[in-house]
Amino acid sequence: MKAIFNNWKLIGLLCLTLGLAPFFPEPHLWGKLKWIAGGAAGMNAMDWFDLVFHGFPFLLLLRKVCISFFKK
């Protein structure tokens, strides 16, 4: 399991597919972040789960970058 979360290619693929899906009219994650920046009025539990679900690949990428940067 550790090898999966340390694979650059897999994390990149997850960011480009799951993280940005659906692509049109705008990425879902971007829409949720704009909604939160606007005050998050009317967000339900499903919307918060959706934010975490689409944001998880980017959290993995941030983790991988931090580990690689501070390892040296």
C-alpha positions, -999 to +999 in steps of 0.1 A: +000+000+000+029+023+008+042+019-028+009+031-042+010+064-024+046+070-034+042+065-071+045+098-090+028+085-121-002+072-102-006+103-082-003+124-114-029+103-131-053+106-102-049+144-101-056+147-138-086+123-139-104+121-105-091+155-092-103+175-123-133+155-133-157+165-149-136+187-171-164+209-186-177+235-179-152+237-151-135+211-128-156+200-099-130+208-074-126+243-087-163+249-084-164+236-048-134+258-038-152+289-054-183+279-034-164+278-002-146+311-010-181+326-014-191+316+021-202+280+016-239+289+019-261+260+012-234+233+012-246+199+024-227+170+038-226+154+003-209+186-011-182+184+016-176+147+009-174+156-028-148+182-020-127+157+000-131+130-027-120+153-056-093+170-035-076+138-021-053+133-051-040+168-047-034+162-010-014+131-020+006+152-045+013+178-019+024+151+006+047+136-020+062+169-029+068+178+008+084+144+015+107+147-016+117+183-008+124+177+029+141+143+025+173+158+011 
